[in-house]
Amino acid sequence: MTRFQNGSRLLSYTFSRSKTTSSASPTTALLQGNFQIQHSRHFSNLASATTKEEKEPWWKDSMDRLRNIGISAHIDSGKTTLTERILFYTGRIHEIHEVRGRDGVGAKMDSMDLEREKGITIQSAATYCTWNGYQVNIIDTPGHVDFTIEVERALRVLDGAILVLCSVGGVQSQSITVDRQMRRYEVPRLAFINKLDRMGADPWKVLNQARSKLRHHSAAVQVPIGLEDDFQGLIDLVKMKAYYFHGSNGEKIVTAEIPVEIEALAAEKRRELIETVSEVDDKLADAFLSDESISTSDLEEAIRRATVAKKFVPVFMGSAFKNKGVQPLLDGVLSYLPCPLEVSNYALDQTKDEEKVVLSGTPDGPLVALAFKLEEGRFGQLTYLRIYEGVIRKGDFIVNVNTGKKIKVPRLVRMHSNEMEDIQEAHVGQIVAVFGVDCASGDTFTDGSVRYTMTSMNVPEPVMSLAIQPVSKDSGGQFSKALNRFQKEDPTFRVGLDPESAQTIISGMGELHLDIYVERIRREYKVDASVGKPRVNFRETITQRAEFDYLHKKQSGGQGQYGRVCGYIEPIPQGSMTKFEFDNMIVGQVIPSNFIPAIEKGFKEAANSGSLIGHPVENLRIALTDGAAHAVDSSELAFKLAAIYAFRQCYTAAKPVILEPVMLVELKVPTEFQGTVAGDINKRKGVIVGNDQDGDDSIITAHVPLNNMFGYSTALRSMTQGKGEFTMEYKEHSPVSQDVQMQLVNTYKASKTAE
């Protein structure tokens, strides 16, 4: 402390710090500016000034050395394999296992049995590793359309991403979907062309596809030395060096001069890289136009500026399976993707009618964290948090803004797929998990001083439903526990009860999505569930007026039953709010008034199940005009039965028809598939009501009967090479055609006789 005894030393020290800020980034200047003000404020209390001075740069440095990245791509492009290699080279795991491993271990990131078996990644496992003194949080995302909510949730919390492309398959349908999501959440990205060792690998074709299909402003930062079986290494176009990967797992990198035969190609590609970057970066453009020689550091800084500004996508190459090109990609993540300070995040202030607030992204601010993923762990619910501002410590009290509940953080852990290590505190920019916090995905936590929520995530509507029930009656408890948990974990998975068929109906994003949940109920909760085709909720209605006059008379020993009802039934006009009306038009006391409710109840009960196919009858008005009662034998039961039989007697005379649910379907398909898709909708008895153009896509609006929409997600995918998307919502019930009505009635009669 002696060096701070005189005030002038402190002032000169502060002054010398301020001179260094001019060359630093605006954020650094801001942080250091704040800290100078704090120095002068605490001039009297010199001890506290010292701790402040030591703490501020430590935060800054640790933030600069942090990267939150996601790896996403088309299914089977090699995402999980790439993550496995990254973990191996950064020392997080000590041996490599393949995805569909013959050794039966499976990749580290595919921690669910089901994932190892099917070789696809379902949940985004979160892992962290260190590379060259930087901490990298990696989120491995699923590449299948049915799991898009997982991808969207992962992208919501990332600062940057790696888009993996297959050098043979090129830009595939899911790559386009994932890229569209990255654009929506404004995530800066690198592209990695994988599988250069495969037959038919052509990275330049893929690069051109990325430019044309994804509209990427991109250029290669590497050139491969040889392709397919001859793939040996890579040339770094920024440093103009050749890299070869030796050792059993490619861990020894040998740097050499560029082979003579590729020198011309490398020079041409470097010029192309500089040209492409200078189109979006003024500083590099000035140097390029004045024909100055561009140094390695100038080019690297320009690529970083353009990538962070989302104006450029650097393209890396390699083969994760053959352990080539992964380490330079990691260097690229550190060099070109942003740290948490360089990304601006917005929150919505609930106290000011959801006004947008820019978060400072510093540890000094109030805590703001987003729960972006939930998992049921061995020790209760595990909640993944991304911290956007402030610090979270073990034992702190935090407030769930969405529910208003105050909770204590019992345990804070850092995740590595499904293993964890305890930590005491975590600051802004980090991804951590907490135990024992009851919340739903998408909830925001603060320290209570502010009421911010992170922007609500885009949750698509479920498009596919199935009826499901446990095979054995004993497992009902476990079954409902499983459904509750999955609903909390996954906002696109919905559970409902069909009041008519009393079946449990589960809805989700597609057939595979629901199959996986049924399978998980079987695996994780040991409950066998039977799955049926969901029953479409038809309705019946009448088309004309019909009279009824029915006498119910039953004489047995003791009191008999006697009740007579007369009147008519007629359809309610279209657009009426009520589905069922009962009018008592009797004048006088032909039927005692205490029996009228029993008659109404009887008609309601009869209308619950029409005689055509046993579905409820709607848009029906019943008028009671006359009747008769017996002084002794009339009872509520007698009149109720009289009403039921009267309804059945006149129902066929009223010319009943079947109504089916019609869905409003909105499709987004590339224009080249428009004709095929429109033809298919007509085949499904759909009516196209609108057709708009949106860039390269056609947006078709149609009304299609729900009964003809089963399996449509699979059909649409195969018609549009997986590029089509559709949403559907209920529109109305409308009459079916005569042939469909005959078919439904015959099916119903056949099932009745079988019973």
C-alpha positions in Angstrom: 0.0 0.0 0.0 3.0 2.4 0.4 3.0 3.4 -3.2 -0.5 5.0 -2.8 0.5 7.1 0.2 0.8 10.3 -1.9 -2.1 11.5 -4.0 0.0 12.7 -6.9 1.2 9.1 -7.6 -2.3 7.9 -7.8 -3.3 10.7 -10.2 -0.4 10.2 -12.5 -1.2 6.4 -12.5 -4.8 7.1 -13.5 -3.6 9.6 -16.2 -1.2 7.1 -17.7 -4.1 4.5 -17.9 -6.3 7.0 -19.7 -3.7 7.6 -22.4 -3.8 3.9 -23.4 -7.6 3.9 -23.9 -7.4 5.8 -27.3 -6.2 2.7 -29.2 -8.5 0.3 -27.4 -12.0 -0.6 -28.4 -14.8 1.8 -27.4 -16.0 -0.7 -24.8 -12.5 -0.8 -23.2 -12.5 3.0 -23.2 -15.9 3.0 -21.6 -15.0 0.5 -18.9 -11.7 2.3 -18.1 -13.4 5.6 -18.2 -15.9 4.4 -15.6 -13.1 3.1 -13.5 -11.2 6.4 -13.5 -14.4 8.2 -12.2 -14.6 5.6 -9.5 -10.9 6.2 -8.6 -11.5 9.9 -8.1 -14.7 9.3 -6.2 -12.9 6.9 -3.8 -9.9 9.2 -3.5 -10.3 9.4 0.3 -10.6 5.6 0.6 -7.5 4.5 -1.1 -7.8 0.8 -0.2 -11.1 0.4 -2.1 -9.5 2.2 -5.1 -6.9 -0.5 -5.3 -9.3 -3.4 -5.4 -11.5 -1.5 -8.1 -8.4 -1.0 -10.2 -7.4 -4.6 -10.0 -10.9 -6.0 -10.6 -12.0 -4.0 -13.7 -9.3 -5.2 -16.2 -9.8 -8.8 -14.9 -13.4 -8.8 -16.0 -12.5 -7.2 -19.3 -9.8 -9.7 -20.0 -11.9 -12.7 -19.0 -14.8 -11.4 -21.3 -12.5 -11.0 -24.2 -11.3 -14.6 -23.8 -14.9 -16.0 -23.9 -16.7 -17.4 -26.9 -20.3 -18.8 -27.0 -20.7 -20.7 -30.2 -23.1 -23.2 -31.7 -22.5 -25.8 -34.3 -25.4 -26.4 -36.6 -26.0 -27.9 -40.0 -28.0 -30.3 -42.1 -28.5 -33.8 -40.6 -25.5 -36.0 -41.2 -23.1 -33.2 -42.1 -20.8 -34.2 -39.3 -21.6 -31.7 -36.5 -21.3 -34.1 -33.6 -18.1 -35.6 -35.0 -16.7 -32.1 -35.3 -17.6 -31.3 -31.7 -16.0 -34.6 -30.6 -12.7 -33.6 -32.3 -12.8 -30.1 -30.8 -13.3 -31.6 -27.3 -10.4 -34.0 -27.9 -7.9 -31.4 -29.1 -8.8 -29.0 -26.3 -8.2 -31.8 -23.8 -11.7 -32.2 -22.5 -11.9 -35.9 -23.5 -9.0 -38.3 -23.9 -10.2 -40.6 -26.6 -12.3 -40.3 -29.7 -15.6 -42.3 -30.2 -17.5 -42.1 -33.4 -21.2 -41.3 -33.6 -22.4 -44.7 -34.7 -19.4 -46.2 -32.9 -18.5 -49.8 -33.4 -17.1 -49.7 -29.9 -20.6 -49.2 -28.5 -19.6 -46.0 -26.6 -21.0 -43.4 -29.0 -20.0 -39.8 -29.3 -19.6 -37.8 -26.0 -22.2 -35.2 -26.9 -24.9 -37.8 -27.8 -25.7 -38.6 -24.2 -29.2 -40.1 -24.6 -29.4 -43.9 -25.4 -31.8 -43.1 -28.2 -29.3 -40.6 -29.8 -26.5 -43.2 -29.8 -28.7 -45.8 -31.3 -30.2 -43.6 -34.1 -26.9 -41.7 -34.6 -28.8 -38.3 -34.6 -28.5 -35.5 -32.1 -31.7 -34.6 -30.4 -31.0 -32.3 -27.5 -28.5 -29.5 -27.7 -25.8 -30.6 -25.2 -23.8 -27.7 -23.8 -20.1 -28.1 -23.2 -17.2 -25.8 -22.5 -13.5 -26.2 -23.3 -10.4 -24.1 -23.4 -8.2 -23.4 -26.4 -5.1 -21.1 -26.3 -6.2 -19.6 -23.0 -9.7 -18.8 -24.3 -12.8 -20.4 -22.9 -15.3 -21.7 -25.5 -18.8 -22.7 -24.7 -20.1 -25.1 -27.4 -23.8 -25.9 -28.0 -24.2 -28.9 -30.2 -27.6 -28.5 -32.0 -29.9 -31.0 -33.7 -30.0 -31.0 -37.5 -33.4 -32.5 -38.0 -36.4 -30.3 -39.0 -38.6 -31.9 -36.3 -36.3 -30.4 -33.6 -36.1 -26.8 -34.8 -37.2 -25.5 -31.4 -33.9 -26.9 -29.9 -31.9 -25.1 -32.6 -33.8 -21.8 -32.1 -33.3 -22.0 -28.4 -29.6 -22.6 -28.8 -29.2 -19.8 -31.3 -31.0 -17.4 -28.9 -28.1 -17.7 -26.5 -25.1 -17.8 -28.8 -22.8 -15.0 -29.8 -21.5 -16.8 -32.9 -22.0 -20.0 -34.8 -20.3 -22.5 -37.1 -22.4 -23.7 -40.1 -21.2 -27.1 -41.1 -21.6 -28.0 -44.8 -20.9 -31.3 -46.4 -18.4 -31.1 -49.3 -20.4 -33.7 -51.3 -24.0 -32.9 -50.3 -23.4 -29.1 -50.5 -26.1 -26.7 -49.2 -29.0 -29.0 -48.3 -32.5 -28.2 -47.3 -31.8 -28.1 -43.5 -28.8 -25.9 -44.1 -31.1 -23.3 -45.6 -33.6 -23.6 -42.6 -30.7 -23.3 -40.0 -29.2 -20.3 -41.9 -32.6 -18.6 -42.0 -32.8 -19.0 -38.2 -29.3 -17.7 -37.7 -30.2 -14.6 -39.7 -33.4 -14.1 -37.6 -31.3 -14.1 -34.4 -28.5 -12.1 -36.1 -25.8 -14.6 -35.3 -22.4 -14.0 -36.9 -21.1 -17.2 -38.4 -18.2 -19.1 -39.9 -18.8 -21.9 -42.5 -16.9 -25.2 -42.3 -16.9 -27.4 -45.4 -16.5 -30.9 -43.9 -15.8 -34.4 -45.3 -13.2 -33.3 -47.9 -11.9 -36.9 -47.7 -15.0 -38.4 -49.3 -15.5 -39.4 -52.9 -16.8 -36.5 -55.0 -15.8 -33.8 -52.5 -15.8 -30.3 -54.2 -15.5 -27.4 -51.8 -15.6 -24.7 -54.5 -19.0 -26.0 -55.7 -20.3 -25.8 -52.1 -18.8 -22.2 -51.7 -20.7 -21.1 -54.8 -23.9 -22.8 -53.5 -23.5 -20.9 -50.2 -23.3 -17.7 -52.2 -26.3 -18.4 -54.4 -28.7 -20.3 -52.1 -27.8 -18.8 -48.7 -26.9 -15.4 -50.2 -23.7 -15.5 -48.1 -21.1 -12.8 -48.8 -18.3 -15.3 -48.3 -14.8 -16.4 -49.4 -12.5 -19.2 -48.5 -9.8 -18.5 -45.9 -8.2 -21.9 -46.6 -7.3 -24.0 -49.7 -7.1 -27.8 -49.4 -4.0 -29.6 -50.5 -5.4 -32.5 -52.5 -9.0 -33.9 -52.2 -10.7 -37.2 -51.5 -8.2 -39.9 -50.7 -5.4 -37.5 -51.6 -6.4 -34.9 -49.0 -3.2 -34.1 -47.0 -3.6 -30.7 -45.4 -4.6 -27.0 -45.8 -3.1 -23.7 -46.9 -4.0 -20.7 -44.6 -4.6 -17.8 -47.0 -4.3 -15.2 -44.3 -0.8 -16.3 -43.1 0.1 -18.0 -46.4 1.4 -21.1 -44.7 0.7 -24.8 -45.3 -0.5 -27.0 -42.5 -0.2 -30.8 -42.3 -1.8 -32.9 -39.6 0.3 -35.8 -38.2 0.0 -38.3 -35.3 -2.6 -41.0 -34.8 -5.4 -38.4 -34.2 -4.0 -35.5 -36.2 -2.8 -33.7 -33.0 0.7 -32.8 -34.4 0.4 -29.8 -36.7 3.4 -29.3 -39.0 3.7 -25.9 -40.6 5.5 -25.8 -44.0 5.9 -23.6 -47.0 3.2 -23.8 -49.7 3.8 -26.6 -52.3 4.9 -25.1 -55.6 2.1 -26.7 -57.6 -0.6 -24.9 -55.6 1.2 -21.5 -55.2 -0.7 -19.9 -58.1 -4.1 -21.2 -56.9 -3.4 -20.0 -53.3 -2.3 -16.5 -54.6 -5.5 -16.2 -56.7 -7.8 -17.3 -53.8 -6.0 -14.9 -51.4 -6.7 -12.0 -53.9 -10.3 -13.2 -54.1 -10.5 -13.2 -50.3 -9.1 -9.7 -50.0 -11.4 -8.4 -52.7 -14.5 -9.9 -51.1 -13.7 -8.5 -47.6 -12.8 -5.1 -48.9 -16.3 -4.8 -50.5 -17.7 -4.7 -46.9 -14.7 -3.2 -45.0 -13.7 0.4 -45.8 -10.3 0.2 -44.0 -9.2 -2.8 -46.1 -10.7 -1.3 -49.2 -8.5 1.8 -48.9 -5.3 -0.3 -48.6 -6.5 -2.6 -51.5 -7.3 0.3 -53.9 -4.0 2.1 -53.2 -2.2 -1.2 -54.0 -0.4 -1.3 -50.6 0.8 -4.7 -49.5 -1.7 -6.1 -47.0 -0.1 -7.6 -43.9 -1.5 -10.7 -42.1 -2.7 -8.7 -39.1 -4.5 -6.1 -41.3 -6.3 -8.9 -43.2 -7.2 -10.8 -40.0 -8.6 -7.6 -38.3 -10.6 -6.8 -41.4 -12.1 -10.3 -41.6 -13.0 -10.0 -37.9 -14.7 -6.6 -38.3 -16.7 -7.8 -41.3 -17.7 -11.1 -39.6 -18.7 -9.5 -36.3 -20.8 -7.0 -38.3 -22.5 -9.9 -40.0 -21.4 -8.7 -43.5 -19.0 -11.6 -44.3 -18.8 -15.3 -43.7 -15.3 -16.8 -43.7 -15.2 -20.4 -45.1 -12.9 -23.0 -43.4 -12.3 -26.5 -44.7 -11.3 -29.9 -43.4 -12.4 -33.4 -42.5 -13.4 -33.9 -38.9 -13.6 -37.7 -39.3 -10.0 -37.8 -40.6 -8.8 -35.3 -37.9 -7.7 -32.6 -40.4 -8.5 -28.9 -40.2 -10.1 -28.8 -36.8 -7.4 -26.9 -34.9 -7.3 -24.0 -37.5 -11.1 -23.8 -37.3 -10.7 -23.4 -33.5 -8.2 -20.6 -34.1 -10.7 -19.1 -36.5 -13.4 -19.1 -33.8 -11.1 -17.1 -31.5 -9.9 -14.8 -34.2 -13.2 -14.0 -36.0 -16.2 -14.7 -33.8 -17.3 -12.1 -31.3 -16.9 -12.1 -27.5 -20.0 -11.4 -25.4 -19.0 -7.6 -25.2 -19.2 -7.2 -29.0 -22.7 -8.4 -29.3 -25.6 -6.1 -28.2 -28.5 -7.9 -26.5 -32.0 -6.4 -25.9 -34.3 -7.0 -23.1 -38.0 -6.0 -22.7 -38.8 -3.8 -19.7 -42.0 -5.1 -18.2 -42.5 -2.0 -16.1 -42.6 0.2 -19.3 -45.0 -1.8 -21.4 -42.2 -4.1 -23.0 -40.0 -1.2 -24.1 -36.7 -2.4 -25.6 -33.7 -1.9 -23.4 -30.1 -2.4 -24.5 -28.2 -4.5 -21.9 -24.8 -3.2 -21.0 -23.3 -6.7 -20.9 -21.0 -5.9 -18.0 -20.7 -7.7 -14.7 -21.5 -4.5 -12.7 -25.1 -4.3 -14.0 -28.1 -6.1 -12.4 -28.3 -9.8 -13.0 -30.3 -10.8 -16.2 -30.2 -14.5 -17.2 -32.3 -16.5 -19.5 -33.4 -20.2 -18.9 -33.0 -21.5 -22.4 -33.2 -25.3 -21.7 -34.5 -27.6 -19.1 -33.5 -31.2 -18.4 -34.6 -33.7 -15.8 -31.4 -34.8 -14.2 -30.6 -37.4 -11.5 -30.9 -34.7 -8.9 -34.0 -33.0 -10.1 -34.6 -30.3 -12.7 -31.5 -28.9 -14.3 -31.9 -25.4 -15.8 -29.4 -24.0 -18.3 -28.9 -20.3 -18.0 -27.2 -17.8 -20.2 -26.1 -14.7 -18.3 -26.6 -11.5 -20.2 -25.6 -9.1 -17.4 -24.3 -9.1 -13.9 -23.0 -12.0 -11.8 -24.8 -15.1 -10.3 -23.4 -16.7 -7.1 -24.2 -19.9 -5.3 -26.6 -19.0 -2.4 -27.9 -15.8 -4.1 -31.6 -15.0 -4.3 -32.9 -14.6 -7.8 -36.4 -13.6 -9.1 -38.2 -15.4 -11.9 -39.7 -12.4 -13.8 -42.3 -14.5 -15.6 -43.9 -15.9 -12.4 -42.7 -13.4 -9.8 -41.2 -16.1 -7.6 -38.1 -15.5 -5.5 -35.7 -18.5 -5.3 -32.3 -19.3 -3.9 -29.6 -20.8 -6.1 -28.7 -24.0 -4.3 -26.1 -25.3 -6.6 -24.3 -23.8 -9.6 -22.6 -26.1 -12.2 -20.8 -26.0 -15.5 -21.9 -28.6 -17.9 -20.0 -31.0 -20.1 -22.6 -32.9 -22.0 -24.2 -34.9 -19.1 -21.4 -34.5 -16.6 -21.0 -31.5 -14.4 -18.5 -29.6 -12.2 -19.5 -27.3 -9.3 -18.6 -23.6 -9.4 -19.1 -20.8 -6.9 -20.0 -17.9 -9.2 -20.4 -17.1 -12.9 -20.4 -13.8 -14.6 -21.9 -12.2 -17.7 -21.5 -14.1 -21.0 -21.2 -17.5 -19.4 -23.5 -20.5 -19.8 -24.1 -22.4 -16.6 -26.7 -24.7 -15.1 -28.6 -24.5 -11.8 -30.4 -27.2 -9.8 -33.7 -27.1 -8.0 -35.1 -24.1 -9.8 -38.7 -24.6 -10.9 -39.3 -22.7 -14.2 -40.2 -23.2 -17.8 -37.9 -22.7 -20.8 -37.7 -19.1 -21.9 -38.2 -17.7 -18.4 -35.9 -14.7 -17.4 -34.2 -14.4 -14.0 -33.0 -11.1 -12.4 -31.7 -10.1 -9.0 -35.0 -8.3 -8.3 -33.8 -4.8 -9.0 -35.2 -4.7 -12.6 -38.2 -6.4 -14.3 -36.6 -7.3 -17.7 -37.5 -10.3 -19.8 -35.4 -11.4 -22.7 -37.4 -11.3 -26.0 -39.9 -14.1 -26.2 -38.7 -16.9 -28.4 -40.5 -17.8 -31.6 -42.4 -21.0 -30.8 -44.0 -22.7 -33.9 -47.4 -24.3 -33.6 -47.6 -28.1 -33.5 -48.7 -29.6 -36.8 -49.2 -33.3 -36.0 -51.3 -35.1 -33.3 -51.5 -38.7 -32.1 -53.7 -40.5 -29.7 -51.7 -42.2 -26.9 -52.5 -44.3 -23.9 -50.5 -46.5 -21.5 -50.9 -50.3 -22.2 -51.2 -51.2 -18.5 -53.5 -49.4 -16.1 -50.9 -49.4 -13.3 -48.5 -47.1 -15.1 -50.8 -44.1 -15.3 -48.8 -42.1 -12.7 -45.5 -42.5 -14.5 -47.2 -41.8 -17.8 -48.6 -38.4 -16.7 -45.3 -37.6 -15.0 -43.5 -38.1 -18.3 -45.9 -36.0 -20.3 -45.7 -33.1 -17.8 -41.9 -33.2 -17.9 -41.7 -33.2 -21.7 -44.2 -30.3 -21.9 -42.0 -28.2 -19.6 -38.9 -29.1 -21.5 -40.2 -28.6 -25.0 -42.7 -25.7 -25.8 -43.6 -27.4 -29.2 -44.8 -30.5 -27.5 -48.4 -30.2 -26.3 -50.7 -32.6 -24.5 -54.5 -32.4 -24.5 -57.5 -34.6 -23.7 -60.1 -35.3 -26.4 -63.4 -34.9 -24.4 -65.3 -37.0 -27.0 -63.0 -40.0 -27.4 -61.5 -39.5 -23.9 -58.1 -40.2 -25.4 -54.9 -38.3 -24.5 -53.7 -36.5 -27.6 -50.1 -35.4 -28.0 -49.1 -32.8 -30.6 -45.7 -31.9 -32.0 -43.6 -30.8 -34.9 -43.9 -34.0 -37.0 -44.0 -37.7 -37.0 -40.4 -38.2 -35.9 -40.8 -35.7 -33.1 -43.7 -37.6 -31.6 -42.2 -41.0 -32.2 -39.1 -40.0 -30.3 -41.3 -38.8 -27.3 -43.2 -42.1 -27.3 -39.9 -43.9 -27.4 -38.5 -41.8 -24.5 -41.6 -42.6 -22.4 -40.8 -46.2 -23.0 -37.1 -45.9 -22.3 -36.9 -43.4 -19.4 -40.2 -44.1 -17.6 -40.5 -47.8 -18.5 -44.1 -47.2 -19.7 -45.4 -49.0 -22.8 -47.7 -46.8 -24.7 -50.0 -47.7 -27.5 -50.3 -45.1 -30.3 -53.3 -44.8 -32.6 -54.1 -42.6 -35.5 -55.9 -39.7 -33.9 -59.7 -39.6 -34.5 -60.8 -36.6 -36.5 -63.5 -34.8 -34.7 -66.4 -34.9 -37.2 -69.8 -33.4 -36.4 -73.3 -34.1 -37.7 -76.1 -31.6 -38.5 -79.6 -31.6 -40.0 -80.6 -29.8 -43.2 -84.4 -29.5 -43.0 -87.3 -29.4 -40.5 -88.8 -32.7 -39.3 -91.8 -33.3 -37.0 -91.9 -35.7 -34.0 -94.7 -37.2 -32.0 -93.7 -40.0 -29.6 -95.5 -41.8 -26.8 -93.4 -43.7 -24.3 -95.6 -46.1 -22.4 -94.4 -49.0 -20.3 -96.6 -50.9 -18.0 -95.1 -53.4 -15.5 -96.1 -54.4 -12.0 -96.4 -51.2 -9.8 -95.8 -47.7 -11.2 -95.4 -47.7 -15.0 -93.8 -45.1 -17.3 -95.8 -42.7 -19.4 -94.7 -39.6 -21.4 -95.7 -38.1 -24.7 -93.8 -35.4 -26.6 -94.8 -33.6 -29.8 -93.0 -30.9 -31.7 -90.3 -30.4 -34.4 -86.6 -30.1 -35.0 -85.0 -27.6 -37.4 -81.5 -26.4 -38.4 -80.2 -23.1 -36.8 -79.2 -20.6 -39.5 -75.4 -20.4 -40.3 -73.3 -18.0 -38.2 -75.4 -18.4 -35.0 -73.5 -18.3 -31.7 -75.3 -21.3 -30.1 -75.0 -24.9 -31.3 -78.1 -26.2 -29.6 -81.5 -24.5 -28.7 -84.5 -25.8 -26.9 -87.8 -24.0 -27.0 -90.8 -24.8 -24.8 -93.9 -23.7 -26.8 -96.5 -25.5 -24.8 -99.4 -23.3 -23.7 -101.1 -24.5 -20.5 -100.3 -27.5 -18.4 -100.4 -30.4 -20.8 -97.1 -31.5 -19.4 -96.4 -30.3 -15.8 -93.6 -27.8 -15.8 -91.4 -29.8 -13.5 -90.9 -32.4 -16.3 -89.7 -29.9 -18.9 -86.0 -29.8 -17.8 -86.0 -33.7 -18.0 -87.2 -33.4 -21.7 -84.5 -30.9 -22.5 -81.9 -33.1 -20.9 -83.1 -36.1 -23.0 -82.8 -34.2 -26.2 -79.3 -32.9 -25.3 -78.2 -36.5 -24.5 -79.6 -37.8 -27.8 -77.8 -35.0 -29.7 -74.5 -36.1 -28.2 -74.3 -39.0 -30.6 -76.0 -38.8 -34.0 -77.1 -41.9 -35.7 -74.9 -41.5 -38.9 -71.5 -42.0 -37.4 -72.0 -41.5 -33.6 -70.5 -37.9 -33.5 -72.3 -34.9 -31.8 -75.1 -33.1 -33.6 -74.7 -29.4 -34.0 -76.7 -26.3 -35.2 -80.0 -27.8 -33.9 -83.2 -26.2 -32.6 -85.8 -28.3 -30.9 -89.3 -26.9 -30.4 -91.8 -28.7 -28.0 -95.4 -27.9 -29.0 -97.6 -30.5 -27.3 -97.6 -33.6 -25.2 -99.4 -35.6 -22.6 -98.8 -36.8 -19.0 -100.3 -39.4 -16.7 -101.3 -38.5 -13.1 -99.5 -41.6 -11.7 -97.2 -43.1 -14.3 -95.4 -39.9 -15.5 -91.9 -39.3 -14.2 -88.7 -37.4 -15.1 -87.2 -40.7 -16.4 -90.3 -41.4 -18.6 -90.1 -38.0 -20.3 -86.3 -38.1 -20.7 -86.6 -41.5 -22.5 -89.5 -40.1 -24.6 -87.3 -37.2 -25.7 -84.4 -39.6 -26.6 -86.6 -41.9 -28.7 -88.5 -38.9 -30.3 -85.2 -37.5 -31.5 -84.0 -40.8 -33.0 -87.4 -41.2 -34.7 -87.4 -37.9 -36.6 -83.6 -37.6 -37.1 -83.4 -39.4 -40.5 -86.4 -37.4 -41.8 -84.4 -34.2 -41.2 -81.8 -35.3 -43.8 -78.6 -35.3 -41.6 -75.2 -34.6 -43.1 -71.6 -35.0 -41.7 -69.4 -32.0 -41.0 -65.6 -32.3 -41.1 -63.0 -30.0 -39.7 -61.4 -27.9 -42.4 -57.9 -26.5 -41.8 -56.4 -23.2 -43.0 -53.0 -24.4 -44.3 -50.2 -22.0 -45.2 -47.3 -23.4 -47.2 -44.0 -21.8 -47.9 -42.2 -23.6 -50.7 -39.5 -22.7 -53.3 -41.2 -21.6 -56.5 -39.9 -24.5 -58.6 -42.1 -26.9 -56.5 -45.2 -24.7 -56.7 -47.0 -26.8 -59.3 -46.3 -30.2 -57.6 -47.5 -28.9 -54.2 -50.6 -27.2 -55.7 -51.5 -30.5 -57.5 -51.1 -32.4 -54.3 -53.5 -30.0 -52.4 -56.1 -30.5 -55.1 -55.7 -34.3 -54.8 -56.4 -33.9 -51.0 -59.7 -32.1 -51.8 -58.2 -28.8 -50.8 -59.2 -25.4 -52.1 -56.4 -22.9 -52.9 -57.4 -19.4 -51.8 -54.2 -17.5 -52.2 -50.8 -17.5 -53.8 -48.1 -14.9 -53.1 -44.5 -14.5 -53.9 -41.8 -13.9 -51.2 -38.3 -13.8 -52.8 -37.6 -17.2 -54.1 -40.5 -18.8 -52.2 -44.2 -19.2 -53.0 -46.6 -18.8 -50.2 -49.8 -20.8 -50.8 -52.9 -20.5 -48.7 -55.5 -23.3 -48.9 -58.4 -24.8 -47.0 -57.9 -28.6 -46.7 -60.0 -31.2 -44.7 -58.0 -32.4 -41.7 -58.8 -36.0 -42.5 -56.7 -35.7 -45.7 -53.7 -34.1 -43.9 -52.3 -37.1 -42.1 -48.7 -37.8 -43.1 -48.6 -34.4 -44.9 -45.3 -33.2 -43.3 -43.5 -36.3 -44.7 -45.2 -35.9 -48.1 -44.3 -32.2 -48.3 -40.7 -32.9 -47.4 -40.3 -35.5 -50.2 -42.1 -33.2 -52.7 -39.9 -30.2 -52.0 -36.5 -31.9 -51.1 -37.1 -30.9 -47.5 -37.3 -27.2 -48.3 -41.1 -26.7 -47.8 -42.6 -25.6 -44.5 -46.3 -25.5 -43.5 -48.5 -24.3 -40.7 -52.1 -25.3 -40.2 -54.9 -24.1 -37.9 -58.5 -24.9 -37.5 -60.9 -22.9 -39.7 -64.4 -24.4 -39.5 -66.5 -27.5 -39.9 -68.1 -27.9 -43.3 -70.3 -30.6 -44.9 -68.5 -33.5 -46.6 -69.3 -34.7 -50.1 -71.8 -37.5 -50.6 -69.3 -40.2 -51.4 -67.2 -39.4 -48.3 -70.4 -39.5 -46.2 -71.4 -42.9 -47.6 -67.8 -44.2 -46.8 -67.8 -42.9 -43.3 -71.3 -44.3 -42.5 -70.4 -47.7 -43.8 -67.1 -47.7 -41.8 -69.1 -46.8 -38.7 -71.7 -49.5 -39.3 -69.0 -52.1 -39.9 -67.3 -51.2 -36.6 -70.6 -51.3 -34.7 -71.4 -54.8 -36.0 -67.9 -55.9 -35.2 -68.4 -54.8 -31.6 
